Amino acid sequence: MIVHADSSDTPATAVAFVSTPTRARKVALSGLPRSKGAQVFQALDWLGQVTGPVLIADTDTRDPDPAAYRALLDHTADGCAIADYPRYWGEANLTNHLARPLIDAAFGIDVPQPLAGDLALACGTVTVLPAARRALTAPEAAAVDGYGIDAFLLLAAARTGTVTPVAFDAPKQHGASFPHLATIYDQAVPVLLALASARPAPPPVHRPNPRGGRRAGRRQGLAYDLDPARFAGHENGLGGAAAGRRARQAARPTIVSAPGRAAALGPGCAAA
């Protein structure tokens, strides 16, 4: 089943959804309130008891690739698979400065795009979502009904199984998020902080310097690691070194995208 949860100002998206031939049964939910998380939960409610993975995809994507969606479903395992698209300069400030390092510190998992709108959830993860939602405080639940939904889904999956980032070779073309950045921040950050604070801190990881120690260079009692490799090829001028990113991605599934149109995703899938 494919469920379309729509709150557009015009019926164009809903009309296109209804008129597109699919192999799977379709459900069109229109006239919903503008609240991303609430729309996702509406779609999940229509699916009912699921027996397979559930795909959640942004409907503002301008270049949907069926191969990308299938790759997410194929790598869901027992938790979730989440998209890792290349980002443009100036993007991902919330991700790079808060979401990614916070999730890494609290859960011990490095997810390049933890707030990505495209992810596939294992059946077991979907099953625990209602109880996880009920456990939230009223302000947290309100944030999850909005843009806090992405962090909520990811961290629910992290508690039930494996989180698998799936790297793609081309940036995602989608509607501009800049007009909503303040709202995204106000709704995503409380969810990140609340769920991370409830997680026992993992033990510290000792990462010895592969060069055998710090180079000379001390001032005012502070040690500075001057290894040039630390400063080589920083991505976007914001995140970690590109070399480190490439090393992490080497162990992840990498999908070469091909231009395509949205296709039927098969039983047990939801679009929201």
N, C-alpha and C positions, 0 to 999 in steps of 0.2 A: 504494500500500500504506500502511496505517496500522498502526503498531507501538505497542503499549501496554506500557511497562516499569513494573512495579508491585512495590512492596515494602511494601504496606499491611499493617497488623496484621489487618485483616479482608478478606474477599473481595468486599466490596460494590462497590468501584470496578471490579474485574475483571469481576464479573457484569454490571454496567451496561454496560461496554464491549462485552462479547460479545453482549449482548441488543439493542444499539442497531443498527438497520438502517443499512447504509452501501452506497454504490456501489462503493467500493474494497475490495480484499481486506484482511482484518484479521489481525494476529498478536498474540496475548496472551502476554506474558512475565510470569509471576507467581512469587512466592517469591524475588525477587532481594534481595541484601543492601542495607541502607540506605546507599546511597552514590550521590548524584545523578549525578555524572559517569560512574561505572561503568554506571549504568542507561542513560544517553544513548549510550554506546559500544556497549552490548548492542543497543540499537535500531538504531543505524547499521550494525552488523555484519549484522543481519537484512536490511537493505535491499540490501546488496551493492553492486554497481556501479550508481550512480545516473546518470540522464540528464537530470534536471531539479532544480529547487530542492527543498530539504528543510526542512520546518517542524518546529521543536522547540517544544512547548508544555507549560507546567506543567499537571499534572493535578489540582492542588489549587485550580484556578480555580473559583469558585462561580457566576460569571455568564459562561460562555464565549460568545463572540460570533463566529459564523462569518464575519461581515464583517471583523472584525479580523484573523483568520487569513488570509483571502483577500488583504487589503491588504498584509500582510507578504510573501506570496508574489509579489504583483504588483510589489513594489518591491525585490526582491532584487538585481537587476542582476548585476554580476560579483563581488560580495562577500557582503554580507548586508543584510537589513533587520531592525531591532530596534525593539521597542515602546517608546513614550514615553508612559506613563500619568501623569496628574496624581497627585501624592502628597499625603498628609495631613500635617498638622503633626507634627513629631517623627520622621517617616520619613526614610529615605535619608541617614543620617549617614555611613555608609561611602562612599556614592556621592558626596555633596557635598564631603566633606573629604579624600578620597583618590582614589577610582577615577576620577571625572570629571576633576579637574585633572591627575592624573598621565598619563592617556591623552591629554589635550589637549597636554600638554607633550612627551610622548615620541613621539606619532604625529601630532600636528597635527590631530586630529579632536575635535570637541566632541560627545560622546554623552551626552544627559541621563540616561539610565538604562543604563549599560554592563553592569550586572549583571541586567538584566531576564531573566526566564525564558522569554519568548516572542520567538523570532527565527526568521527564515528564512535559510538558507544557500544560496548558489549552488552549482551542481554542482562548479565548480572548487575552491571552498573545502572542500567535503566530501572531495574527492580528496586534498588535502594534509594532512588531519588525522592519518592514521596516522603519517606521517613526522614531523610536528611533535610528536606524542606521544612517539615513540621518542627524540627529541632531548632530552627533559627528563631532569633528574637524578631519582634515586629519590624524594627528598622532594617535588620539584615534581610528579612524576607522581602521587604519592599525593594531593596537594592537588587536582590536576585531576580525579582520580577522585571527589572530593567536591564541595564547593561552589565550588571553583576552576574548574569547568567553564565557567561563564558568561564569565569573563574570557578563558579560553583560546580559546573559540570566536570571541569578538568580535575578539581580536587576531590570530587566524589569518586571519580574513576581511579585516582591515585590511591584511594583507601581500599578499593576493591580488587585492583589488579595492576597490570603494567600499562604505563603511558608510553606510547610509541610516536615520536615526531616523524612525519613522512616529508622528506625534503623534495621540493619541486624546483625546476630549473628556470621558471619564468615568474615575474611578479604577478600578483592577482590584480586584475582591473575591476574596480568596484566603485560604487558611489562614494563621493567625498565624505569623510568623517569629521573634517575640521569644524563644521558648524556644531557638532555634538560633543566636542572634546571635553568641555567642562562637565557636561552631564555624564559622559563616560567615566571621567575621573571620580565624580561624586558617588557614582553607583558601584564602580568596580573596586575601588580602594577599600571601602569598608568590608566588603566580602573577602578580599584577599587577607586583610589584617585579622578579621575574626576567625577565619578558618585556619590560618597559619598559626595563630596564637593558641589554638586548641590542640595543636599537634606537638607531641614531645620532641624536643630538639634532638637531632641526630648527633652522634659523637663527632667531635672534630676530626677532620681528615688532615693528616700530616703529609704535605707535598714537598719532599726534599728538593733542593735546587739541583737539577741534573748536572750543573757545571761544577758541583763540589763545594758550594758555599757562596757567600756574597762577595762581590768585588769590593776593592778598596773604595771608600767614599763615605765617610761619616761626618756629620756636622751636628753640633748641639746634642750629642748623645743619641741621635737617631740613625738607624742603618738604612741605606738606600741600596736596593738591588738594581744595579746598572746594566744588567744583562740586556744587550740590544734586542734579543729575540722577543722581549716583553713588549717592545714598542713597534714591532714591525707589522705593517699592514692592518691598522685598526679599521674595522668595518664601520661605515657610516660616521666615523669620527666619534662614535658613542659607545659601542659595545666592546667586547673583548677582541683580541687579535684575530684577524681573519684566519691565520694559520691554525689557531686553536679551534676555531669554528669548523674548518675543513676536517680537522682530525676527529671532532665529535661526529660530524656528518658521515664520515667514512663507515661508521658502524650502524648507520641508519638506512632504511630504505630510501632510495632516490628515484624519483619518477621523472622521466623526460616527457614533458607535456606536449600534446599535439592539439592544434586547433580543432574545435568540435562544438557541437551543440548539446544542450541538455538532453539526456535520454532517460528512459525508464530505469530506475535503480533496483527494481526487483522487490520481492516481498520483504516486509520488515524494515522498510526505509521511511524516513520522514524528512520533509524539507520544511524548514522554518526560517 
